[in-house]
Amino acid sequence: MTADDSFGGVVLAGGYSTRFGETDKAVAELAGTPMIRRVAERVATVADDLVINCRDEQSEAIRAALSESDCDPRYATDPVPDRGPLAGIQVGLEAVDREHAAVVACDMPFVDPTLLETLHERSRGHDGTVVRLADGWYQTTQAVYRTDAMTVACEDALASEDGRIVAALEQLDIVEMCADDLEDVSEWTFESIDTPDALLEAERWLAETEP
Ligand SMILES: Nc1nc2c(ncn2[C@@H]2O[C@H](COP(=O)(O)OP(=O)(O)OP(=O)(O)O)[C@@H](O)[C@H]2O)c(=O)[nH]1
């Protein structure tokens, strides 16, 4: 593997989990394992430089949730909280020491590392690769971006008070992949666990699929 084959990873965890209730979903347990640990460990199987983006007040609980994990991430905390996922992507990517990085939300515990490798592969010579789902939605929080270009695009979008992630993407040379073209990728990869009901459904699914 050459240096160019490696890419970084950012786990986004700075949100307030309002739909989840009182608990921070990042550290909520899914079948006994904190969600952020599931995500971080999956990302770390393919990414070389792992960064957790969160708020200062979350970092103690997140460090505890990852304490028994093999992955040893760095932390990039939001200087200003509650500026949305776009700001989290900017802060996380700024800390990554690789040309490209996978960005994954902490509430996507089934993220498929094979997909991240494919997205990185497609991103060579481009500013990133994003999957477009059948309903037209861009899966921007499970995507690969060129770190410097996306950081600048995030800053520009935030400066113009357009906090949409797609506002940043519009400035960039992004490869679009169609969800139908994804081969050998887990159908649960994009499942995001935003509510307690979604957590229960995911636990049921795990119980059915894991021996
Ligand atoms: N750094 C940072 N990350 C955020 C922010 N808002 C959302 N995120 C992250 O972006 C991803 C998608 O967030 P959402 O699920 O849409 O929002 P959330 O705030 O986590 O949850 P809800 O309050 O229930 O909408 C998650 O990984 C969040 O941690 C923010 O203001 N700052």
The ligand as a Gaussian input file, in Angstrom:
#p B3LYP/6-31G(d) Opt

LIG

0 1
 N      -20.448000      18.948000      15.161000
 C      -21.755000      18.909000      14.962000
 N      -22.307000      17.777000      14.505000
 C      -23.654000      17.756000      14.346000
 C      -24.469000      18.869000      14.634000
 N      -25.761000      18.539000      14.376000
 C      -25.732000      17.264000      13.948000
 N      -24.458000      16.783000      13.938000
 C      -24.026000      15.430000      13.570000
 O      -24.490000      15.175000      12.258000
 C      -25.000000      13.850000      12.153000
 C      -26.437000      13.891000      11.706000
 O      -27.157000      14.573000      12.696000
 P      -28.724000      14.467000      12.864000
 O      -29.112000      13.075000      13.229000
 O      -29.373000      15.033000      11.667000
 O      -28.954000      15.484000      14.053000
 P      -28.736000      15.279000      15.607000
 O      -28.585000      16.635000      16.177000
 O      -27.649000      14.309000      15.887000
 O      -30.103000      14.611000      16.081000
 P      -31.568000      15.308000      16.182000
 O      -31.445000      16.416000      17.198000
 O      -32.453000      14.212000      16.648000
 O      -31.900000      15.821000      14.803000
 C      -24.806000      13.216000      13.514000
 O      -23.625000      12.470000      13.474000
 C      -24.673000      14.385000      14.456000
 O      -23.847000      14.102000      15.588000
 C      -23.840000      20.073000      15.133000
 O      -24.481000      21.092000      15.402000
 N      -22.483000      20.033000      15.261000

